[in-house]
Amino acid sequence: MALGRDFGYLSDETAGVLPDGTVVPYPKPLSIIETPGQPKVQADPGELFGAQPTGPFALKALIYLSRREAGPVEVEEVPLLESLALLAPQTSFLSKLDQPLHRLADLVKLCGGVHEVRYSDTAALGPVVRRLLEAQ
Amino acid sequence: MKVLSRLPVLDEYADADRCAVMLGNDVLVLSEIPTALLRLLAEGLLSLADVESRLAADFGPAPQGALAGVVEQLVAAGLLEVTEVSA
C-alpha cells in the first residue's frame, strides 16, 4: 500500500510481463485484513491511491521484497542464477513458456539484475525502491 | 560398470561455469562440478570412471567419494540416471 501511494498502483499480486518488458497491469481490488480472523475486505484502488496511472508500462527493476520482524532495510543484489531460482516460484505458468529460464533471465538482465530488499517497516521502502528505479 | 546419462529438463540456463536447470516448477542452481558433469554427459553416455577422469583433468583429483556424492545428489534431483551394464 505504501508503494502504491508513492508510485501508483498496477496490481496487488499479478501482472503480465511481455518478452520486451512491457507490463500489463491487473489493477484488481486489494484484499485487506482489517480484523485478524475475519474475512478480508475488498478495497477499491481508486479510493486508496487516487487516479490510476495510464500506460504503457515498462519493467524497469525487479525487486524481491522480504518482510521480517525487525531490523533496518537491507538491499542485496542477487546473482543471476540465484535470481532465477528466487523468481521462478513467484512466476505463474513459467513452466508453460518456451525456454522459461531464458525468458526469465532476459528480463532479469533487462532490469540490471534482481535486488532483494529485506524490511520491517513499509514506510522505509519508498526511498529504497525509488533509488533502485533511478539506478536503471 | 556404471554408466551415467542425463535425464531431460524443461530448460537449462548457463552462466559462466554454473547453470540453473528447471524441472517441473522447480529451479535448481548447480555449482561448477555438477555443471561440468552435466556438460560432459551432453555428449552422450559415459561411464562413471570416464567422468571421474575427465573431471579430474579439469579440476584435479576429487577427494575419495566426492564424485559419488555429487552423482547421488543429481540422481535424487532427477537430473541423472545411473545404469549398471556389463563391461
Backbone of each chain as ProteinMPNN parsed JSONL, in Angstrom:
{"seq_chain_A": "MALGRDFGYLSDETAGVLPDGTVVPYPKPLSIIETPGQPKVQADPGELFGAQPTGPFALKALIYLSRREAGPVEVEEVPLLESLALLAPQTSFLSKLDQPLHRLADLVKLCGGVHEVRYSDTAALGPVVRRLLEAQ", "coords_chain_A": {"N_chain_A": [[0.838, -1.205, 0.0], [1.961, 1.195, 0.801], [3.829, 1.589, -1.217], [2.137, 1.747, -3.4], [0.938, 4.194, -2.981], [3.101, 5.903, -3.269], [4.084, 5.433, -5.839], [2.094, 4.664, -7.664], [-0.489, 2.413, -8.632], [-0.446, -0.759, -10.003], [-0.967, -3.442, -9.75], [-2.086, -5.832, -7.323], [-1.136, -8.348, -6.899], [-0.669, -9.77, -9.244], [0.686, -9.457, -12.474], [1.021, -9.169, -15.974], [3.912, -9.817, -17.946], [5.45, -8.974, -20.857], [7.641, -10.344, -23.431], [9.284, -8.197, -24.278], [9.463, -6.643, -22.066], [7.313, -5.066, -21.5], [4.777, -4.185, -19.249], [1.753, -5.573, -18.294], [-0.875, -4.38, -16.651], [-2.843, -5.441, -13.804], [-5.131, -4.283, -12.214], [-6.576, -5.166, -9.745], [-9.112, -5.123, -7.121], [-7.906, -4.495, -3.806], [-7.223, -6.956, -1.364], [-7.697, -6.724, 1.92], [-6.621, -7.248, 5.242], [-8.475, -6.269, 7.797], [-9.478, -6.9, 10.261], [-8.012, -9.278, 12.182], [-8.605, -12.728, 11.64], [-11.069, -12.355, 10.597], [-13.008, -12.227, 7.5], [-11.267, -10.985, 4.591], [-11.275, -7.552, 3.564], [-12.491, -6.059, 0.64], [-10.925, -3.596, -1.152], [-11.221, -0.582, -2.967], [-8.934, 0.327, -5.407], [-8.858, 2.891, -6.511], [-9.924, 4.514, -4.523], [-8.054, 4.203, -2.543], [-5.588, 4.96, -3.655], [-5.992, 7.053, -5.377], [-6.112, 8.679, -8.614], [-5.508, 6.404, -11.241], [-2.463, 5.35, -12.791], [-1.689, 5.784, -16.28], [-0.869, 3.724, -19.085], [1.725, 3.261, -21.658], [3.45, 0.691, -19.729], [6.682, -0.049, -18.59], [8.88, -2.621, -17.641], [11.2, -1.977, -15.175], [12.744, -2.44, -12.944], [13.526, -5.267, -10.917], [12.462, -6.264, -7.947], [12.732, -8.045, -5.057], [10.757, -8.437, -2.398], [11.247, -8.977, 1.004], [9.733, -9.506, 3.912], [10.438, -8.878, 7.338], [10.665, -9.399, 10.9], [12.002, -7.421, 12.42], [14.514, -4.827, 12.236], [16.807, -2.927, 10.16], [16.352, -1.605, 6.797], [17.604, -3.686, 4.275], [19.505, -4.095, 1.366], [20.221, -6.275, -1.217], [22.039, -7.416, -3.966], [21.066, -9.954, -6.119], [22.688, -12.783, -7.382], [22.689, -13.799, -10.861], [21.865, -16.547, -11.535], [20.849, -17.429, -9.096], [18.821, -15.624, -8.848], [17.009, -16.518, -10.717], [16.131, -18.875, -9.532], [14.946, -17.744, -7.355], [12.878, -16.178, -8.38], [11.325, -17.902, -9.935], [9.413, -19.557, -8.449], [7.567, -17.612, -7.919], [6.418, -16.945, -10.239], [3.808, -17.282, -12.264], [2.749, -19.999, -14.27], [5.212, -20.291, -15.496], [6.557, -22.579, -16.32], [5.157, -23.3, -18.523], [5.989, -21.803, -20.61], [8.02, -21.342, -23.557], [11.397, -22.179, -23.357], [11.743, -21.308, -20.546], [13.583, -20.463, -18.487], [15.408, -18.962, -19.925], [13.795, -16.902, -20.859], [13.112, -15.687, -18.452], [15.64, -14.975, -17.525], [16.38, -13.125, -19.481], [14.66, -11.018, -18.873], [15.547, -10.403, -16.31], [18.146, -9.491, -16.86], [17.532, -7.333, -18.464], [16.581, -5.602, -16.58], [18.797, -5.011, -15.123], [19.442, -6.833, -13.167], [18.354, -8.588, -10.144], [17.177, -7.324, -7.094], [17.143, -8.059, -3.709], [15.145, -6.931, -1.152], [15.131, -6.589, 2.185], [12.964, -5.931, 4.833], [11.325, -4.254, 7.565], [9.687, -2.182, 8.126], [7.239, -0.71, 6.319], [7.158, 1.923, 5.587], [9.713, 2.655, 5.09], [10.326, 1.673, 2.661], [9.798, 3.129, 0.301], [11.87, 5.162, -0.411], [14.016, 3.429, -0.916], [13.137, 1.799, -3.018], [12.732, 3.777, -4.91], [15.361, 4.637, -5.326], [16.493, 2.339, -6.442], [15.034, 2.165, -8.789], [15.808, 4.517, -10.059], [18.401, 3.981, -10.523], [18.497, 2.488, -12.766]], "CA_chain_A": [[0.0, 0.0, 0.0], [2.852, 2.36, 0.848], [4.415, 1.763, -2.548], [1.055, 2.168, -4.285], [0.739, 5.647, -2.806], [4.29, 6.632, -3.745], [4.443, 5.218, -7.251], [0.955, 4.298, -8.495], [-0.886, 1.024, -8.415], [-0.698, -1.546, -11.21], [-1.53, -4.731, -9.37], [-1.859, -6.258, -5.948], [-0.406, -9.619, -6.833], [-0.42, -10.391, -10.544], [0.788, -8.599, -13.653], [1.646, -9.855, -17.098], [5.121, -9.184, -18.474], [5.719, -9.448, -22.208], [9.083, -10.56, -23.637], [10.033, -6.937, -24.419], [9.466, -5.931, -20.795], [6.074, -4.32, -21.286], [3.992, -4.72, -18.137], [0.3, -5.498, -18.472], [-1.351, -4.316, -15.265], [-4.07, -6.114, -13.379], [-5.423, -3.476, -11.006], [-7.706, -5.739, -9.014], [-9.299, -4.586, -5.767], [-6.978, -5.071, -2.83], [-7.806, -7.723, -0.263], [-7.003, -6.2, 3.101], [-7.03, -7.774, 6.549], [-8.734, -5.176, 8.742], [-9.611, -7.533, 11.573], [-7.48, -10.635, 12.106], [-9.591, -13.782, 11.86], [-12.278, -12.037, 9.83], [-12.746, -12.201, 6.054], [-10.597, -9.794, 4.083], [-12.126, -6.513, 2.995], [-12.076, -5.678, -0.708], [-10.784, -2.139, -1.192], [-11.113, 0.0, -4.307], [-7.637, 1.004, -5.571], [-9.073, 4.314, -6.778], [-10.125, 5.209, -3.249], [-6.816, 4.136, -1.748], [-4.407, 5.564, -4.287], [-6.336, 8.162, -6.266], [-6.157, 8.375, -10.051], [-4.596, 5.333, -11.643], [-1.563, 5.733, -13.891], [-2.023, 5.243, -17.598], [0.302, 3.103, -19.708], [2.256, 1.91, -21.428], [4.343, 0.5, -18.586], [7.865, -0.86, -18.917], [9.573, -3.194, -16.492], [12.455, -1.248, -15.015], [13.529, -3.071, -11.878], [12.934, -6.445, -10.288], [12.792, -6.151, -6.525], [12.103, -9.116, -4.285], [10.542, -7.905, -1.058], [11.198, -9.979, 2.075], [9.373, -8.833, 5.169], [10.959, -9.533, 8.535], [10.09, -8.861, 12.131], [12.67, -6.199, 12.894], [15.795, -4.557, 11.6], [16.801, -1.886, 9.136], [16.215, -2.064, 5.408], [18.84, -4.19, 3.67], [19.365, -4.35, -0.071], [21.276, -7.179, -1.684], [21.902, -7.832, -5.353], [21.011, -11.416, -6.201], [23.357, -13.276, -8.601], [21.735, -14.148, -11.927], [21.257, -17.883, -11.431], [20.053, -17.482, -7.865], [17.607, -14.827, -9.073], [16.055, -17.375, -11.429], [15.547, -19.777, -8.533], [14.129, -16.919, -6.453], [11.686, -15.658, -9.062], [10.515, -18.95, -10.579], [8.207, -19.953, -7.705], [6.625, -16.474, -7.862], [6.027, -16.636, -11.613], [2.764, -18.223, -12.658], [2.794, -20.649, -15.588], [6.544, -20.172, -16.101], [6.95, -23.839, -16.967], [4.399, -23.457, -19.775], [6.612, -20.985, -21.652], [9.151, -21.919, -24.271], [12.664, -21.775, -22.742], [11.335, -20.423, -19.438], [14.694, -19.828, -17.767], [15.986, -17.948, -20.805], [12.875, -15.76, -20.847], [13.248, -15.025, -17.151], [16.981, -14.376, -17.471], [16.359, -11.93, -20.338], [14.007, -9.931, -18.122], [16.445, -10.028, -15.205], [19.245, -8.694, -17.416], [16.921, -6.081, -18.926], [16.391, -4.737, -15.405], [20.054, -4.835, -14.396], [19.536, -7.773, -12.044], [17.308, -8.615, -9.115], [17.6, -6.906, -5.758], [16.285, -8.472, -2.604], [15.044, -5.9, -0.127], [14.581, -7.091, 3.444], [12.46, -4.747, 5.518], [10.313, -4.486, 8.598], [8.81, -1.012, 8.143], [6.879, -0.404, 4.931], [7.404, 3.341, 5.311], [11.106, 2.816, 4.655], [10.522, 1.063, 1.343], [9.703, 4.089, -0.801], [13.165, 5.697, -0.865], [14.87, 2.35, -1.438], [12.619, 1.421, -4.334], [12.998, 4.908, -5.83], [16.794, 4.619, -5.653], [16.74, 1.218, -7.349], [14.459, 2.519, -10.097], [16.601, 5.577, -10.681], [19.716, 3.444, -10.886], [18.387, 1.798, -14.054]], "C_chain_A": [[0.87, 1.251, 0.0], [3.439, 2.638, -0.528], [3.366, 2.224, -3.548], [0.812, 3.663, -4.183], [1.903, 6.425, -3.408], [4.447, 6.574, -5.259], [3.247, 4.997, -8.176], [0.739, 2.804, -8.427], [-1.178, 0.33, -9.74], [-1.33, -2.891, -10.88], [-1.228, -5.021, -7.911], [-0.967, -7.496, -5.923], [-0.035, -10.199, -8.187], [-0.328, -9.342, -11.633], [1.431, -9.425, -14.759], [2.883, -9.091, -17.542], [5.419, -9.798, -19.839], [7.226, -9.597, -22.41], [9.891, -9.275, -23.779], [10.039, -6.106, -23.14], [8.243, -5.069, -20.565], [5.257, -4.994, -20.184], [2.509, -4.503, -18.425], [-0.323, -5.511, -17.083], [-2.629, -5.121, -15.032], [-4.507, -5.445, -12.074], [-6.661, -3.965, -10.258], [-7.908, -5.016, -7.681], [-8.331, -5.249, -4.795], [-7.743, -5.819, -1.75], [-7.033, -7.383, 1.001], [-7.55, -6.846, 4.374], [-7.232, -6.568, 7.479], [-8.855, -5.713, 10.154], [-9.098, -8.963, 11.458], [-8.549, -11.677, 12.435], [-10.886, -13.557, 11.111], [-11.96, -12.064, 8.341], [-12.091, -10.894, 5.626], [-11.619, -8.824, 3.484], [-11.595, -6.16, 1.61], [-12.064, -4.155, -0.822], [-10.569, -1.667, -2.626], [-9.77, 0.725, -4.444], [-7.789, 2.502, -5.812], [-9.251, 5.105, -5.495], [-8.839, 5.25, -2.433], [-5.691, 4.982, -2.338], [-4.721, 6.744, -5.192], [-6.312, 7.721, -7.715], [-5.115, 7.333, -10.414], [-3.702, 5.792, -12.795], [-2.019, 5.114, -15.205], [-0.74, 4.763, -18.275], [0.784, 3.839, -20.926], [3.245, 1.873, -20.26], [5.493, -0.426, -18.976], [8.506, -1.368, -17.625], [10.94, -2.525, -16.349], [13.347, -1.847, -13.943], [12.778, -4.292, -11.385], [13.406, -6.455, -8.842], [11.998, -7.213, -5.769], [11.996, -8.646, -2.841], [10.427, -9.043, -0.04], [10.903, -9.258, 3.383], [9.951, -9.605, 6.343], [10.457, -8.79, 9.76], [10.694, -7.527, 12.53], [13.972, -6.01, 12.125], [15.675, -3.516, 10.513], [16.584, -2.487, 7.745], [17.581, -2.529, 4.905], [18.571, -4.502, 2.209], [20.535, -5.22, -0.514], [21.017, -7.549, -3.139], [22.001, -9.355, -5.422], [21.731, -11.847, -7.477], [22.336, -13.837, -9.593], [21.061, -15.509, -11.721], [20.374, -18.001, -10.19], [18.762, -16.671, -8.033], [16.562, -15.639, -9.836], [15.355, -18.316, -10.441], [14.627, -19.013, -7.579], [12.807, -16.524, -7.116], [10.765, -16.765, -9.581], [9.277, -19.339, -9.769], [7.152, -18.843, -7.636], [6.028, -16.182, -9.232], [5.04, -17.684, -12.12], [2.982, -18.735, -14.079], [4.157, -20.533, -16.271], [6.901, -21.437, -16.884], [6.202, -24.078, -18.272], [5.031, -22.675, -20.926], [7.713, -21.772, -22.352], [10.437, -21.35, -23.66], [12.448, -20.819, -21.553], [12.495, -19.734, -18.721], [15.348, -18.737, -18.616], [15.104, -16.698, -20.826], [13.043, -14.959, -19.558], [14.599, -14.312, -17.058], [17.048, -13.114, -18.337], [15.738, -10.744, -19.595], [14.9, -9.454, -16.971], [17.563, -9.122, -15.724], [18.735, -7.34, -17.919], [16.811, -5.076, -17.784], [17.688, -4.527, -14.621], [20.153, -5.717, -13.172], [18.342, -7.679, -11.109], [17.918, -8.133, -7.805], [16.605, -7.442, -4.735], [16.324, -7.383, -1.548], [14.37, -6.511, 1.097], [14.18, -5.887, 4.304], [11.518, -5.159, 6.64], [9.282, -3.362, 8.588], [8.497, -0.599, 6.707], [7.169, 1.06, 4.583], [8.82, 3.568, 4.785], [11.333, 2.311, 3.235], [10.614, 2.077, 0.209], [11.044, 4.597, -1.294], [14.069, 4.625, -1.469], [14.428, 1.959, -2.844], [12.9, 2.531, -5.344], [14.469, 4.904, -6.268], [17.095, 3.495, -6.648], [16.172, 1.499, -8.741], [15.331, 3.544, -10.815], [17.976, 5.088, -11.119], [19.698, 2.764, -12.242], [18.439, 2.794, -15.216]], "O_chain_A": [[0.58, 2.23, -0.688], [3.532, 3.79, -0.951], [3.67, 3.007, -4.448], [0.516, 4.321, -5.181], [1.704, 7.49, -3.993], [4.886, 7.538, -5.886], [3.396, 5.137, -9.39], [1.67, 2.033, -8.194], [-2.04, 0.764, -10.504], [-2.136, -3.411, -11.652], [-0.254, -4.525, -7.343], [-0.142, -7.659, -5.023], [0.847, -11.054, -8.26], [-1.164, -8.442, -11.711], [2.283, -10.275, -14.499], [2.901, -7.86, -17.518], [5.617, -11.008, -19.952], [8.008, -9.035, -21.643], [11.073, -9.259, -23.435], [10.56, -4.99, -23.126], [8.144, -4.403, -19.534], [5.071, -6.211, -20.186], [2.076, -3.398, -18.754], [-0.304, -6.539, -16.406], [-3.376, -5.427, -15.961], [-4.283, -5.969, -10.983], [-7.662, -3.255, -10.157], [-6.99, -4.375, -7.172], [-7.984, -6.42, -4.947], [-8.785, -5.361, -1.282], [-5.855, -7.717, 1.129], [-8.76, -6.974, 4.561], [-6.264, -5.93, 7.892], [-8.407, -5.089, 11.116], [-9.67, -9.773, 10.729], [-9.304, -11.52, 13.394], [-11.71, -14.465, 11.0], [-10.8, -11.941, 7.947], [-12.326, -9.84, 6.217], [-12.668, -9.221, 2.976], [-10.391, -5.982, 1.428], [-13.087, -3.506, -0.609], [-9.827, -2.281, -3.393], [-9.493, 1.647, -3.676], [-6.954, 3.293, -5.373], [-8.782, 6.238, -5.389], [-8.574, 6.218, -1.721], [-4.941, 5.635, -1.612], [-3.806, 7.373, -5.723], [-6.47, 6.538, -8.016], [-3.978, 7.383, -9.944], [-4.143, 6.538, -13.67], [-2.651, 4.058, -15.229], [0.335, 5.325, -18.064], [0.306, 4.937, -21.212], [3.8, 2.899, -19.864], [5.286, -1.458, -19.615], [8.65, -0.629, -16.652], [11.737, -2.512, -17.287], [14.572, -1.766, -14.032], [11.549, -4.344, -11.431], [14.591, -6.629, -8.556], [10.77, -7.267, -5.835], [13.001, -8.478, -2.151], [9.616, -9.954, -0.202], [11.727, -8.496, 3.889], [9.955, -10.836, 6.346], [9.899, -7.697, 9.663], [9.978, -6.61, 12.932], [14.458, -6.921, 11.454], [14.586, -3.251, 10.004], [16.628, -3.703, 7.554], [18.588, -1.845, 5.091], [17.55, -5.093, 1.86], [21.692, -4.927, -0.214], [19.91, -7.947, -3.5], [22.91, -9.958, -4.851], [21.423, -11.334, -8.553], [21.259, -14.289, -9.206], [19.834, -15.607, -11.733], [19.296, -18.594, -10.231], [17.737, -16.994, -7.432], [15.363, -15.463, -9.622], [14.144, -18.521, -10.513], [13.654, -19.565, -7.063], [11.754, -16.538, -6.48], [9.551, -16.575, -9.655], [8.19, -19.445, -10.337], [5.988, -19.104, -7.333], [5.217, -15.267, -9.371], [5.41, -18.831, -12.371], [3.356, -17.977, -14.973], [4.249, -20.661, -17.492], [7.474, -21.368, -17.972], [6.571, -24.961, -19.046], [4.656, -22.86, -22.084], [8.26, -22.733, -21.81], [10.536, -20.138, -23.47], [12.912, -19.679, -21.563], [12.402, -18.554, -18.383], [15.788, -17.715, -18.091], [15.607, -15.574, -20.813], [13.108, -13.729, -19.57], [14.685, -13.185, -16.57], [17.703, -12.141, -17.963], [16.227, -9.617, -19.679], [14.993, -8.258, -16.697], [17.887, -8.109, -15.103], [19.428, -6.328, -17.81], [16.931, -3.867, -17.985], [17.663, -3.916, -13.553], [20.875, -5.389, -12.231], [17.461, -6.832, -11.254], [19.042, -8.497, -7.46], [15.391, -7.294, -4.882], [17.393, -6.964, -1.105], [13.203, -6.898, 1.056], [14.958, -4.949, 4.48], [10.988, -6.27, 6.654], [8.137, -3.562, 8.992], [9.39, -0.187, 5.966], [7.398, 1.391, 3.42], [9.085, 4.564, 4.112], [12.411, 2.499, 2.671], [11.4, 1.912, -0.724], [11.339, 4.479, -2.484], [14.801, 4.889, -2.422], [15.253, 1.807, -3.745], [13.261, 2.261, -6.49], [14.778, 5.139, -7.436], [17.867, 3.685, -7.588], [16.765, 1.113, -9.748], [15.561, 3.449, -12.02], [18.628, 5.696, -11.969], [20.753, 2.488, -12.813], [18.361, 2.394, -16.377]]}, "seq_chain_B": "MKVLSRLPVLDEYADADRCAVMLGNDVLVLSEIPTALLRLLAEGLLSLADVESRLAADFGPAPQGALAGVVEQLVAAGLLEVTEVSA", "coords_chain_B": {"N_chain_B": [[29.821, -52.323, -14.753], [29.312, -48.896, -14.174], [27.165, -46.675, -15.827], [26.58, -43.364, -16.776], [23.873, -41.186, -17.511], [22.126, -38.366, -18.833], [19.037, -36.953, -17.73], [16.042, -35.61, -19.177], [15.423, -32.049, -19.029], [13.323, -29.195, -18.37], [14.297, -26.706, -19.043], [17.519, -25.192, -19.42], [19.918, -23.027, -18.149], [22.874, -21.413, -18.669], [25.522, -19.818, -16.924], [28.527, -18.602, -17.057], [30.596, -20.781, -15.317], [28.623, -22.138, -14.075], [25.215, -23.394, -13.774], [21.621, -23.127, -14.155], [18.857, -25.232, -13.768], [15.651, -26.29, -14.872], [13.085, -28.2, -13.627], [9.953, -29.434, -13.895], [8.192, -27.288, -11.856], [10.282, -26.413, -10.429], [13.409, -24.788, -9.827], [16.788, -25.406, -9.978], [19.972, -24.479, -8.861], [23.122, -25.135, -9.982], [26.411, -25.9, -8.918], [29.921, -25.599, -9.893], [31.154, -28.189, -10.389], [28.97, -30.14, -10.619], [27.755, -28.902, -12.823], [29.727, -29.101, -14.792], [29.824, -31.848, -14.971], [27.279, -32.464, -16.014], [27.555, -31.203, -18.469], [29.507, -32.761, -19.676], [28.049, -35.078, -20.062], [26.286, -34.262, -21.939], [27.323, -34.887, -24.294], [26.808, -37.517, -24.579], [26.342, -40.896, -23.331], [28.383, -41.839, -20.563], [30.848, -43.681, -18.826], [31.123, -44.065, -15.27], [33.756, -44.081, -14.448], [35.047, -42.844, -16.62], [33.91, -40.298, -16.489], [34.883, -39.482, -14.041], [37.659, -39.384, -14.538], [37.79, -37.417, -16.526], [36.745, -35.193, -15.27], [38.635, -34.923, -13.3], [40.788, -34.184, -14.822], [40.194, -31.564, -15.429], [39.623, -30.335, -12.971], [41.277, -31.358, -11.099], [42.231, -34.104, -8.914], [39.491, -35.653, -7.249], [38.362, -35.659, -3.822], [38.168, -38.754, -1.976], [35.222, -40.466, -2.695], [33.79, -38.19, -3.283], [32.81, -37.641, -5.878], [30.936, -39.647, -6.163], [29.1, -38.782, -4.312], [28.2, -36.399, -5.487], [27.042, -37.435, -7.806], [25.032, -38.962, -6.664], [23.419, -36.958, -5.571], [22.589, -35.63, -7.881], [21.167, -37.629, -9.129], [19.127, -37.962, -7.263], [17.918, -35.522, -7.601], [16.746, -35.815, -9.991], [18.112, -35.407, -12.329], [19.905, -37.069, -13.438], [20.776, -40.383, -14.488], [21.747, -43.545, -13.417], [23.073, -46.435, -14.713], [23.63, -49.868, -14.502], [25.83, -51.72, -16.329], [27.043, -54.585, -18.102], [30.485, -55.006, -18.582]], "CA_chain_B": [[30.288, -50.955, -14.964], [28.232, -47.92, -14.037], [27.094, -45.707, -16.924], [25.758, -42.192, -16.42], [23.201, -40.489, -18.611], [21.316, -37.228, -18.404], [17.593, -37.008, -17.912], [15.616, -34.333, -19.781], [14.946, -30.95, -18.173], [12.457, -28.258, -19.089], [15.191, -25.686, -19.603], [18.806, -25.092, -18.735], [20.497, -21.718, -18.442], [24.26, -21.407, -18.202], [26.158, -18.53, -16.631], [29.931, -18.945, -16.795], [30.857, -22.189, -15.009], [27.496, -22.737, -13.354], [23.969, -23.355, -14.548], [20.342, -23.379, -13.474], [18.017, -26.149, -14.538], [14.251, -26.273, -14.452], [12.363, -29.468, -13.696], [8.62, -29.098, -13.402], [8.166, -25.871, -11.465], [11.439, -26.152, -9.565], [14.665, -24.358, -10.447], [17.95, -25.758, -9.17], [21.22, -23.853, -9.275], [24.206, -26.114, -9.818], [27.76, -25.348, -8.816], [30.797, -25.866, -11.041], [31.388, -29.612, -10.681], [27.775, -30.743, -11.23], [27.535, -28.316, -14.151], [30.699, -29.722, -15.7], [29.421, -33.243, -15.148], [26.153, -32.497, -16.953], [28.048, -30.831, -19.805], [30.164, -33.95, -20.235], [27.035, -36.06, -20.468], [25.555, -33.752, -23.104], [27.928, -35.543, -25.458], [26.305, -38.89, -24.641], [26.574, -41.711, -22.136], [29.781, -42.026, -20.153], [30.992, -44.499, -17.617], [31.491, -43.299, -14.078], [35.219, -43.951, -14.449], [35.397, -41.819, -17.611], [33.507, -38.998, -15.938], [35.821, -39.157, -12.967], [38.975, -38.998, -15.07], [37.689, -36.156, -17.276], [36.601, -34.108, -14.286], [39.932, -34.782, -12.628], [41.679, -33.461, -15.741], [39.853, -30.129, -15.371], [39.522, -29.773, -11.621], [42.183, -32.034, -10.179], [41.614, -35.309, -8.331], [38.46, -35.387, -6.237], [38.5, -36.452, -2.593], [37.521, -40.068, -2.028], [33.767, -40.498, -2.502], [33.143, -36.906, -3.589], [32.042, -37.724, -7.121], [29.764, -40.492, -5.889], [28.135, -37.928, -3.613], [27.61, -35.489, -6.479], [26.163, -38.248, -8.661], [23.863, -39.327, -5.85], [22.546, -35.778, -5.464], [21.992, -35.357, -9.196], [20.151, -38.675, -9.339], [17.997, -37.628, -6.391], [17.258, -34.33, -8.147], [16.079, -36.166, -11.247], [18.901, -34.897, -13.453], [20.874, -38.064, -13.879], [20.397, -41.778, -14.305], [22.907, -44.449, -13.383], [22.696, -47.778, -15.152], [24.709, -50.871, -14.36], [25.908, -52.551, -17.538], [28.19, -55.496, -18.073], [31.588, -54.436, -19.363]], "C_chain_B": [[29.096, -50.01, -14.866], [28.307, -46.903, -15.175], [26.137, -44.591, -16.533], [25.109, -41.62, -17.669], [22.336, -39.376, -18.034], [19.84, -37.523, -18.587], [17.134, -35.642, -18.442], [15.171, -33.315, -18.726], [14.101, -30.019, -19.035], [13.28, -27.162, -19.757], [16.468, -25.665, -18.785], [19.432, -23.763, -19.136], [21.896, -21.657, -17.836], [24.743, -19.989, -17.961], [27.58, -18.84, -16.177], [30.043, -20.438, -16.482], [29.715, -22.875, -14.27], [26.259, -22.735, -14.249], [22.771, -23.501, -13.613], [19.54, -24.298, -14.375], [16.603, -26.093, -13.973], [13.646, -27.645, -14.689], [10.982, -29.216, -13.106], [8.58, -27.616, -13.084], [9.37, -25.492, -10.618], [12.654, -25.729, -10.375], [15.795, -24.689, -9.479], [19.171, -25.042, -9.727], [22.352, -24.824, -8.963], [25.551, -25.416, -9.77], [28.641, -25.916, -9.945], [30.92, -27.357, -11.389], [30.128, -30.282, -11.261], [27.482, -30.185, -12.62], [28.474, -28.962, -15.168], [30.312, -31.163, -15.991], [28.269, -33.341, -16.163], [26.606, -32.126, -18.361], [28.765, -32.009, -20.473], [29.134, -34.929, -20.789], [26.169, -35.552, -21.611], [26.092, -34.401, -24.373], [27.404, -36.969, -25.621], [26.611, -39.62, -23.343], [28.068, -41.795, -21.823], [29.807, -42.932, -18.934], [31.407, -43.588, -16.459], [33.0, -43.06, -14.044], [35.673, -42.874, -15.443], [35.069, -40.41, -17.095], [34.52, -38.553, -14.892], [37.155, -38.68, -13.535], [38.895, -37.668, -15.825], [37.479, -34.966, -16.331], [37.926, -33.856, -13.571], [40.91, -34.005, -13.509], [41.429, -31.95, -15.666], [39.981, -29.54, -13.974], [40.541, -30.359, -10.648], [41.461, -33.209, -9.546], [40.624, -34.953, -7.222], [38.751, -36.182, -4.972], [37.713, -37.751, -2.716], [36.018, -39.949, -1.776], [33.047, -39.232, -2.911], [32.28, -37.001, -4.842], [30.788, -38.575, -6.911], [28.677, -39.676, -5.193], [27.431, -36.98, -4.565], [26.615, -36.249, -7.357], [24.881, -38.601, -7.914], [22.887, -38.154, -5.762], [21.864, -35.478, -6.794], [20.925, -36.393, -9.547], [18.909, -38.345, -8.516], [17.21, -36.437, -6.933], [16.531, -34.628, -9.454], [16.822, -35.678, -12.475], [19.741, -35.973, -14.124], [20.325, -39.468, -13.642], [21.678, -42.617, -14.323], [22.425, -45.851, -13.738], [23.895, -48.701, -14.995], [24.71, -51.724, -15.622], [27.12, -53.476, -17.425], [29.26, -54.989, -19.03], [31.874, -55.259, -20.599]], "O_chain_B": [[28.02, -50.282, -15.399], [29.367, -46.343, -15.454], [25.04, -44.833, -16.031], [25.713, -41.576, -18.741], [21.88, -39.447, -16.893], [19.449, -38.258, -19.494], [17.78, -34.629, -18.176], [14.622, -33.67, -17.684], [14.16, -30.057, -20.264], [12.999, -26.748, -20.881], [16.493, -26.063, -17.62], [19.473, -23.416, -20.317], [22.067, -21.832, -16.63], [24.408, -19.071, -18.711], [27.802, -19.284, -15.05], [29.632, -21.272, -17.289], [29.819, -24.04, -13.888], [26.258, -22.154, -15.334], [22.888, -23.929, -12.465], [19.548, -24.153, -15.597], [16.389, -25.881, -12.78], [13.686, -28.18, -15.797], [10.861, -28.827, -11.944], [8.894, -26.783, -13.934], [9.461, -24.361, -10.14], [12.899, -26.243, -11.467], [15.763, -24.302, -8.311], [19.374, -25.008, -10.941], [22.513, -25.273, -7.828], [25.791, -24.454, -10.5], [28.156, -26.621, -10.83], [30.801, -27.735, -12.554], [30.216, -30.933, -12.303], [27.013, -30.911, -13.496], [28.057, -29.324, -16.269], [30.454, -31.641, -17.116], [28.285, -34.192, -17.053], [26.099, -32.674, -19.34], [28.644, -32.221, -21.679], [29.328, -35.526, -21.848], [25.4, -36.317, -22.194], [25.408, -34.458, -25.395], [27.545, -37.562, -26.69], [27.084, -39.021, -22.378], [28.903, -41.819, -22.727], [28.884, -42.932, -18.12], [31.959, -42.505, -16.652], [33.463, -41.984, -13.664], [36.572, -42.089, -15.145], [35.851, -39.472, -17.251], [34.953, -37.4, -14.869], [37.714, -37.688, -13.068], [39.834, -36.874, -15.769], [37.982, -33.87, -16.577], [38.282, -32.715, -13.279], [41.753, -33.261, -13.007], [42.357, -31.157, -15.824], [40.394, -28.392, -13.808], [40.652, -29.907, -9.508], [40.237, -33.312, -9.624], [40.876, -34.086, -6.385], [39.327, -37.267, -5.043], [36.732, -37.839, -3.455], [35.595, -39.395, -0.761], [31.817, -39.191, -2.891], [31.155, -36.504, -4.867], [29.716, -38.255, -7.423], [27.487, -39.857, -5.451], [26.22, -36.776, -4.472], [25.506, -35.783, -7.617], [23.786, -38.542, -8.472], [21.674, -38.338, -5.866], [20.689, -35.114, -6.822], [19.916, -36.077, -10.176], [17.784, -38.437, -9.006], [15.996, -36.348, -6.751], [15.787, -33.789, -9.962], [16.232, -35.547, -13.547], [20.223, -35.795, -15.242], [19.528, -39.705, -12.734], [22.566, -42.406, -15.149], [21.49, -46.375, -13.133], [25.026, -48.341, -15.321], [23.714, -52.371, -15.945], [28.091, -53.169, -16.734], [28.961, -54.59, -20.156], [32.772, -54.923, -21.371]]}, "name": "protein", "num_of_chains": 2, "seq": "MALGRDFGYLSDETAGVLPDGTVVPYPKPLSIIETPGQPKVQADPGELFGAQPTGPFALKALIYLSRREAGPVEVEEVPLLESLALLAPQTSFLSKLDQPLHRLADLVKLCGGVHEVRYSDTAALGPVVRRLLEAQMKVLSRLPVLDEYADADRCAVMLGNDVLVLSEIPTALLRLLAEGLLSLADVESRLAADFGPAPQGALAGVVEQLVAAGLLEVTEVSA"}
